[in-house]
């Protein structure tokens, strides 16, 4: 076979493959994702119902939640007594951010109480789930985080000498810590006397700009004590430290969300009448405090 014939064969092969139908990126079945958890001592708020989007559409969390919420026909959370009877039935409504909250803002989630979620959709799909809220978690006053912590003044690698601990919650074996920077720009205004000094990020060689898009850090802890890990902080300045006592549903959600960065329906906690609807309904109690992280040398 000479060179000209080889070129002709190649051209014919290219033409035949280019005539095939394109990959149907929008040929998919939309699915509804329910992300709902309630916190002891707080009103019911910030529950999300989202709709998946096709691969050929730029993902938008705002649009996903709007389209998901548009499909909801009924959203109720019920408080149950020990025999399973309904004590309170709380109707939910969506806000301007397309998140769901109880209409009764005065109702606070109770500790050690069973709750049931019931969601109906316009297409006939439905979802239910149950959670038993943990008891109220609290800090160990003899070893709680200090109000001001000095970041190692001349290094990013020094071990922490600070420890915080909390009281065990009955039935709890795992706890979740959350650290969130409360002001990514302001710094000097929290000093005494105050200054106009600006905050800055805690830069490390393995951190890129995407790392700082999320201002919080979360981790699962299997005991009631933890050293203050410097690597958990993304900025200096004012921080919220929150310790959660999660139910089993929230632990499973955390493992799916943080462990694989992909939602695994097998780790969900809802009963649905369709494989196109999945998610979780969970609960936790939380103890919160604020600290100020003092800068190291730039």
HELIX and SHEET records of a PDB file:
HELIX    1   1 UNK A    3  UNK A   18  1                                  16    
HELIX    2   2 UNK A   61  UNK A   70  1                                  10    
HELIX    3   3 UNK A  188  UNK A  190  5                                   3    
HELIX    4   4 UNK A  209  UNK A  213  5                                   5    
HELIX    5   5 UNK A  230  UNK A  232  5                                   3    
HELIX    6   6 UNK A  248  UNK A  254  1                                   7    
HELIX    7   7 UNK A  255  UNK A  259  3                                   5    
HELIX    8   8 UNK A  265  UNK A  267  5                                   3    
SHEET    1   A 4 UNK A  48  UNK A  51  0                                        
SHEET    2   A 4 UNK A  32  UNK A  39 -1                                        
SHEET    3   A 4 UNK A 277  UNK A 294  1                                        
SHEET    4   A 4 UNK A 148  UNK A 150  1                                        
SHEET    1   B 6 UNK A  48  UNK A  51  0                                        
SHEET    2   B 6 UNK A  32  UNK A  39 -1                                        
SHEET    3   B 6 UNK A 277  UNK A 294  1                                        
SHEET    4   B 6 UNK A 237  UNK A 246 -1                                        
SHEET    5   B 6 UNK A 175  UNK A 181 -1                                        
SHEET    6   B 6 UNK A 216  UNK A 221 -1                                        
SHEET    1   C 6 UNK A 100  UNK A 102  0                                        
SHEET    2   C 6 UNK A  86  UNK A  94 -1                                        
SHEET    3   C 6 UNK A  72  UNK A  80 -1                                        
SHEET    4   C 6 UNK A 114  UNK A 121 -1                                        
SHEET    5   C 6 UNK A 126  UNK A 132 -1                                        
SHEET    6   C 6 UNK A 271  UNK A 272 -1                                        
SHEET    1   D 2 UNK A 163  UNK A 165  0                                        
SHEET    2   D 2 UNK A 225  UNK A 227 -1                                        
END                                                                             
